[in-house]
Amino acid sequence: MGNIGLLATFGLLMGAIWIGMSRFSMRLENSWPLLFYLVLVTYLNSYDQVLNPYVVYVAVICALFIRFEFMNERVVFFVRVLEVATLAHIGFRLLTTLLKAF
C-alpha cells in the first residue's frame, strides 16, 4: 500500500469515527453516511485484504435502511446500534492497517 492508500485509510478512519459518534444525533434523512459508504466500498474494491466485505455491506444496508425506510423507533435504534458496531469493527481494522504500516 502506497502513500495514497495510507492517506485514504486515515481519511476513512476519521470518517468512520465521525459517522459512528454522530449517528444517534444526526437526522435520519442525512445523506453524508451514504457518501462515506460509497468511498468505503471503492476503498474495499481497491484494497481487498484490509476490510471484511460482509461487514462493510452490512453497514451499507443499515445506512440504506435508516435513510430510505420508515420504521418504528425501536427498529431504527437496533439498526443504528448494528451500524455503529460495524463502524467500530471497520475503524479497528483501518487503525490496525495504519499501525502495521508504521
N, CA and C atoms as an extended XYZ file, in Angstrom:
306
Properties=species:S:1:pos:R:3:atomname:S:1:resname:S:1:resid:I:1 pbc="F F F"
N         0.852       -1.169        0.000 N   MET     1
C         0.000        0.000        0.000 CA  MET     1
C         0.900        1.235        0.000 C   MET     1
N         0.641        2.126       -0.914 N   GLY     2
C         1.460        3.324       -1.037 CA  GLY     2
C         0.975        4.450       -0.140 C   GLY     2
N         1.527        5.616       -0.381 N   ASN     3
C         1.172        6.775        0.435 CA  ASN     3
C        -0.277        7.198        0.243 C   ASN     3
N        -0.780        7.093       -0.974 N   ILE     4
C        -2.180        7.455       -1.228 CA  ILE     4
C        -3.115        6.496       -0.499 C   ILE     4
N        -2.772        5.226       -0.481 N   GLY     5
C        -3.579        4.246        0.242 CA  GLY     5
C        -3.580        4.507        1.739 C   GLY     5
N        -2.449        4.872        2.286 N   LEU     6
C        -2.394        5.190        3.715 CA  LEU     6
C        -3.175        6.455        4.033 C   LEU     6
N        -3.116        7.444        3.143 N   LEU     7
C        -3.891        8.661        3.344 CA  LEU     7
C        -5.387        8.372        3.254 C   LEU     7
N        -5.790        7.519        2.319 N   ALA     8
C        -7.194        7.124        2.202 CA  ALA     8
C        -7.633        6.332        3.430 C   ALA     8
N        -6.741        5.484        3.946 N   THR     9
C        -7.061        4.724        5.154 CA  THR     9
C        -7.278        5.651        6.336 C   THR     9
N        -6.409        6.649        6.477 N   PHE    10
C        -6.562        7.609        7.565 CA  PHE    10
C        -7.850        8.415        7.417 C   PHE    10
N        -8.153        8.861        6.202 N   GLY    11
C        -9.386        9.612        5.977 CA  GLY    11
C       -10.625        8.788        6.265 C   GLY    11
N       -10.609        7.524        5.868 N   LEU    12
C       -11.752        6.652        6.151 CA  LEU    12
C       -11.873        6.347        7.643 C   LEU    12
N       -10.741        6.235        8.328 N   LEU    13
C       -10.775        6.036        9.779 CA  LEU    13
C       -11.426        7.230       10.459 C   LEU    13
N       -11.050        8.440       10.065 N   MET    14
C       -11.655        9.641       10.641 CA  MET    14
C       -13.143        9.729       10.292 C   MET    14
N       -13.497        9.346        9.072 N   GLY    15
C       -14.900        9.337        8.677 CA  GLY    15
C       -15.713        8.321        9.457 C   GLY    15
N       -15.143        7.143        9.705 N   ALA    16
C       -15.851        6.116       10.477 CA  ALA    16
C       -16.067        6.580       11.914 C   ALA    16
N       -15.072        7.237       12.477 N   ILE    17
C       -15.227        7.764       13.836 CA  ILE    17
C       -16.303        8.845       13.868 C   ILE    17
N       -16.290        9.730       12.879 N   TRP    18
C       -17.271       10.812       12.832 CA  TRP    18
C       -18.699       10.280       12.649 C   TRP    18
N       -18.880        9.363       11.717 N   ILE    19
C       -20.214        8.802       11.480 CA  ILE    19
C       -20.675        8.013       12.705 C   ILE    19
N       -19.783        7.226       13.292 N   GLY    20
C       -20.157        6.422       14.454 CA  GLY    20
C       -20.542        7.259       15.653 C   GLY    20
N       -19.845        8.372       15.868 N   MET    21
C       -20.146        9.213       17.032 CA  MET    21
C       -21.377       10.087       16.822 C   MET    21
N       -21.648       10.460       15.598 N   SER    22
C       -22.774       11.370       15.363 CA  SER    22
C       -24.013       10.661       14.824 C   SER    22
N       -23.997        9.351       14.717 N   ARG    23
C       -25.122        8.635       14.117 CA  ARG    23
C       -26.405        8.765       14.930 C   ARG    23
N       -26.302        8.825       16.244 N   PHE    24
C       -27.507        8.904       17.060 CA  PHE    24
C       -28.041       10.326       17.163 C   PHE    24
N       -27.237       11.314       16.818 N   SER    25
C       -27.705       12.696       16.927 CA  SER    25
C       -28.072       13.314       15.573 C   SER    25
N       -27.666       12.697       14.458 N   MET    26
C       -27.984       13.273       13.154 CA  MET    26
C       -29.378       12.849       12.702 C   MET    26
N       -29.913       13.633       11.782 N   ARG    27
C       -31.239       13.320       11.249 CA  ARG    27
C       -31.193       12.030       10.429 C   ARG    27
N       -32.327       11.383       10.315 N   LEU    28
C       -32.392       10.137        9.544 CA  LEU    28
C       -32.218       10.383        8.055 C   LEU    28
N       -32.594       11.562        7.571 N   GLU    29
C       -32.551       11.848        6.135 CA  GLU    29
C       -31.201       12.362        5.677 C   GLU    29
N       -30.205       12.335        6.523 N   ASN    30
C       -28.884       12.843        6.177 CA  ASN    30
C       -28.214       11.911        5.166 C   ASN    30
N       -27.620       12.486        4.125 N   SER    31
C       -27.007       11.681        3.068 CA  SER    31
C       -25.498       11.548        3.208 C   SER    31
N       -24.872       12.161        4.204 N   TRP    32
C       -23.425       12.054        4.383 CA  TRP    32
C       -22.961       10.631        4.641 C   TRP    32
N       -23.686        9.827        5.438 N   PRO    33
C       -23.229        8.437        5.603 CA  PRO    33
C       -23.209        7.652        4.298 C   PRO    33
N       -24.155        7.903        3.404 N   LEU    34
C       -24.165        7.187        2.127 CA  LEU    34
C       -22.970        7.574        1.267 C   LEU    34
N       -22.572        8.839        1.314 N   LEU    35
C       -21.379        9.260        0.592 CA  LEU    35
C       -20.134        8.607        1.187 C   LEU    35
N       -20.090        8.519        2.513 N   PHE    36
C       -18.976        7.838        3.183 CA  PHE    36
C       -18.898        6.373        2.756 C   PHE    36
N       -20.040        5.705        2.700 N   TYR    37
C       -20.044        4.295        2.318 CA  TYR    37
C       -19.701        4.098        0.839 C   TYR    37
N       -20.009        5.056       -0.005 N   LEU    38
C       -19.587        4.979       -1.402 CA  LEU    38
C       -18.064        4.987       -1.493 C   LEU    38
N       -17.428        5.880       -0.738 N   VAL    39
C       -15.965        5.928       -0.720 CA  VAL    39
C       -15.402        4.665       -0.075 C   VAL    39
N       -16.063        4.156        0.962 N   LEU    40
C       -15.594        2.949        1.646 CA  LEU    40
C       -15.664        1.723        0.742 C   LEU    40
N       -16.724        1.591       -0.048 N   VAL    41
C       -16.836        0.456       -0.971 CA  VAL    41
C       -15.800        0.571       -2.084 C   VAL    41
N       -15.513        1.787       -2.531 N   THR    42
C       -14.445        1.979       -3.514 CA  THR    42
C       -13.101        1.568       -2.933 C   THR    42
N       -12.847        1.932       -1.680 N   TYR    43
C       -11.619        1.537       -0.985 CA  TYR    43
C       -11.567        0.017       -0.826 C   TYR    43
N       -12.702       -0.583       -0.501 N   LEU    44
C       -12.771       -2.032       -0.340 CA  LEU    44
C       -12.422       -2.750       -1.637 C   LEU    44
N       -12.868       -2.218       -2.760 N   ASN    45
C       -12.548       -2.833       -4.045 CA  ASN    45
C       -11.106       -2.596       -4.453 C   ASN    45
N       -10.498       -1.527       -3.967 N   SER    46
C        -9.099       -1.245       -4.305 CA  SER    46
C        -8.132       -2.062       -3.458 C   SER    46
N        -8.405       -2.157       -2.172 N   TYR    47
C        -7.548       -2.899       -1.241 CA  TYR    47
C        -8.402       -3.993       -0.608 C   TYR    47
N        -8.410       -5.161       -1.216 N   ASP    48
C        -9.365       -6.201       -0.852 CA  ASP    48
C        -9.010       -6.978        0.405 C   ASP    48
N        -7.794       -6.907        0.903 N   GLN    49
C        -7.409       -7.686        2.074 CA  GLN    49
C        -7.507       -6.894        3.387 C   GLN    49
N        -7.905       -5.644        3.328 N   VAL    50
C        -7.917       -4.805        4.523 CA  VAL    50
C        -9.203       -4.990        5.316 C   VAL    50
N       -10.343       -4.927        4.642 N   LEU    51
C       -11.634       -4.985        5.321 CA  LEU    51
C       -12.402       -6.242        4.925 C   LEU    51
N       -13.257       -6.689        5.835 N   ASN    52
C       -14.146       -7.803        5.551 CA  ASN    52
C       -15.336       -7.271        4.743 C   ASN    52
N       -15.554       -7.760        3.533 N   PRO    53
C       -16.640       -7.203        2.725 CA  PRO    53
C       -18.023       -7.417        3.322 C   PRO    53
N       -18.221       -8.507        4.055 N   TYR    54
C       -19.531       -8.751        4.664 CA  TYR    54
C       -19.866       -7.678        5.691 C   TYR    54
N       -18.894       -7.276        6.470 N   VAL    55
C       -19.125       -6.243        7.479 CA  VAL    55
C       -19.427       -4.908        6.808 C   VAL    55
N       -18.701       -4.595        5.749 N   VAL    56
C       -18.928       -3.334        5.039 CA  VAL    56
C       -20.318       -3.313        4.420 C   VAL    56
N       -20.722       -4.410        3.817 N   TYR    57
C       -22.033       -4.422        3.171 CA  TYR    57
C       -23.177       -4.451        4.180 C   TYR    57
N       -22.980       -5.020        5.349 N   VAL    58
C       -23.996       -4.921        6.405 CA  VAL    58
C       -24.144       -3.468        6.841 C   VAL    58
N       -23.034       -2.752        6.952 N   ALA    59
C       -23.097       -1.337        7.316 CA  ALA    59
C       -23.796       -0.522        6.230 C   ALA    59
N       -23.538       -0.844        4.968 N   VAL    60
C       -24.199       -0.134        3.868 CA  VAL    60
C       -25.702       -0.392        3.900 C   VAL    60
N       -26.095       -1.620        4.129 N   ILE    61
C       -27.523       -1.954        4.191 CA  ILE    61
C       -28.183       -1.253        5.369 C   ILE    61
N       -27.502       -1.195        6.508 N   CYS    62
C       -28.048       -0.470        7.663 CA  CYS    62
C       -28.239        1.009        7.336 C   CYS    62
N       -27.258        1.614        6.673 N   ALA    63
C       -27.380        3.031        6.312 CA  ALA    63
C       -28.519        3.252        5.317 C   ALA    63
N       -28.692        2.320        4.391 N   LEU    64
C       -29.799        2.452        3.440 CA  LEU    64
C       -31.142        2.282        4.135 C   LEU    64
N       -31.244        1.358        5.081 N   PHE    65
C       -32.482        1.213        5.852 CA  PHE    65
C       -32.794        2.477        6.630 C   PHE    65
N       -31.802        3.041        7.257 N   ILE    66
C       -32.029        4.247        8.053 CA  ILE    66
C       -32.426        5.411        7.150 C   ILE    66
N       -31.816        5.517        5.994 N   ARG    67
C       -32.069        6.664        5.114 CA  ARG    67
C       -33.382        6.557        4.375 C   ARG    67
N       -33.742        5.377        3.893 N   PHE    68
C       -34.872        5.272        2.968 CA  PHE    68
C       -36.079        4.515        3.503 C   PHE    68
N       -36.049        3.990        4.699 N   GLU    69
C       -37.190        3.257        5.231 CA  GLU    69
C       -37.862        4.049        6.347 C   GLU    69
N       -39.140        3.810        6.491 N   PHE    70
C       -39.890        4.406        7.586 CA  PHE    70
C       -40.209        3.279        8.555 C   PHE    70
N       -39.436        3.232        9.637 N   MET    71
C       -39.548        2.125       10.579 CA  MET    71
C       -39.937        2.648       11.955 C   MET    71
N       -40.295        1.721       12.803 N   ASN    72
C       -40.585        2.005       14.196 CA  ASN    72
C       -39.312        2.530       14.871 C   ASN    72
N       -39.459        3.311       15.939 N   GLU    73
C       -38.298        3.868       16.637 CA  GLU    73
C       -37.399        2.785       17.216 C   GLU    73
N       -37.971        1.709       17.684 N   ARG    74
C       -37.168        0.613       18.245 CA  ARG    74
C       -36.345       -0.077       17.163 C   ARG    74
N       -36.935       -0.273       16.008 N   VAL    75
C       -36.219       -0.905       14.901 CA  VAL    75
C       -35.102        0.012       14.416 C   VAL    75
N       -35.384        1.306       14.332 N   VAL    76
C       -34.363        2.269       13.927 CA  VAL    76
C       -33.213        2.263       14.933 C   VAL    76
N       -33.528        2.182       16.224 N   PHE    77
C       -32.483        2.129       17.243 CA  PHE    77
C       -31.620        0.884       17.084 C   PHE    77
N       -32.249       -0.268       16.842 N   PHE    78
C       -31.496       -1.510       16.645 CA  PHE    78
C       -30.602       -1.429       15.412 C   PHE    78
N       -31.110       -0.871       14.323 N   VAL    79
C       -30.325       -0.755       13.092 CA  VAL    79
C       -29.165        0.216       13.310 C   VAL    79
N       -29.397        1.295       14.060 N   ARG    80
C       -28.315        2.231       14.360 CA  ARG    80
C       -27.230        1.568       15.209 C   ARG    80
N       -27.635        0.782       16.192 N   VAL    81
C       -26.653        0.082       17.030 CA  VAL    81
C       -25.846       -0.901       16.189 C   VAL    81
N       -26.508       -1.618       15.302 N   LEU    82
C       -25.811       -2.555       14.419 CA  LEU    82
C       -24.833       -1.810       13.501 C   LEU    82
N       -25.251       -0.652       12.987 N   GLU    83
C       -24.358        0.114       12.124 CA  GLU    83
C       -23.153        0.652       12.895 C   GLU    83
N       -23.374        1.133       14.106 N   VAL    84
C       -22.256        1.644       14.902 CA  VAL    84
C       -21.297        0.505       15.268 C   VAL    84
N       -21.826       -0.690       15.514 N   ALA    85
C       -20.953       -1.832       15.797 CA  ALA    85
C       -20.108       -2.188       14.571 C   ALA    85
N       -20.708       -2.150       13.391 N   THR    86
C       -19.919       -2.426       12.187 CA  THR    86
C       -18.901       -1.318       11.929 C   THR    86
N       -19.271       -0.078       12.226 N   LEU    87
C       -18.316        1.016       12.073 CA  LEU    87
C       -17.153        0.883       13.055 C   LEU    87
N       -17.428        0.381       14.256 N   ALA    88
C       -16.349        0.154       15.213 CA  ALA    88
C       -15.393       -0.914       14.695 C   ALA    88
N       -15.935       -1.972       14.107 N   HIS    89
C       -15.084       -3.015       13.532 CA  HIS    89
C       -14.273       -2.479       12.356 C   HIS    89
N       -14.927       -1.706       11.495 N   ILE    90
C       -14.232       -1.126       10.348 CA  ILE    90
C       -13.138       -0.179       10.823 C   ILE    90
N       -13.441        0.646       11.815 N   GLY    91
C       -12.435        1.553       12.358 CA  GLY    91
C       -11.264        0.823       12.975 C   GLY    91
N       -11.539       -0.268       13.675 N   PHE    92
C       -10.463       -1.060       14.274 CA  PHE    92
C        -9.564       -1.662       13.208 C   PHE    92
N       -10.164       -2.189       12.136 N   ARG    93
C        -9.366       -2.772       11.061 CA  ARG    93
C        -8.537       -1.709       10.327 C   ARG    93
N        -9.113       -0.533       10.129 N   LEU    94
C        -8.357        0.544        9.490 CA  LEU    94
C        -7.214        1.016       10.382 C   LEU    94
N        -7.456        1.087       11.688 N   LEU    95
C        -6.403        1.503       12.621 CA  LEU    95
C        -5.280        0.491       12.658 C   LEU    95
N        -5.603       -0.799       12.672 N   THR    96
C        -4.546       -1.805       12.669 CA  THR    96
C        -3.762       -1.786       11.355 C   THR    96
N        -4.426       -1.479       10.248 N   THR    97
C        -3.729       -1.336        8.976 CA  THR    97
C        -2.746       -0.172        9.015 C   THR    97
N        -3.164        0.939        9.603 N   LEU    98
C        -2.262        2.079        9.729 CA  LEU    98
C        -1.093        1.784       10.646 C   LEU    98
N        -1.353        1.095       11.751 N   LEU    99
C        -0.284        0.810       12.703 CA  LEU    99
C         0.706       -0.206       12.149 C   LEU    99
N         0.253       -1.125       11.313 N   LYS   100
C         1.169       -2.088       10.686 CA  LYS   100
C         2.095       -1.406        9.689 C   LYS   100
N         1.613       -0.317        9.079 N   ALA   101
C         2.413        0.375        8.069 CA  ALA   101
C         3.576        1.135        8.699 C   ALA   101
N         3.429        1.493        9.978 N   PHE   102
C         4.498        2.272       10.637 CA  PHE   102
C         5.155        1.446       11.643 C   PHE   102
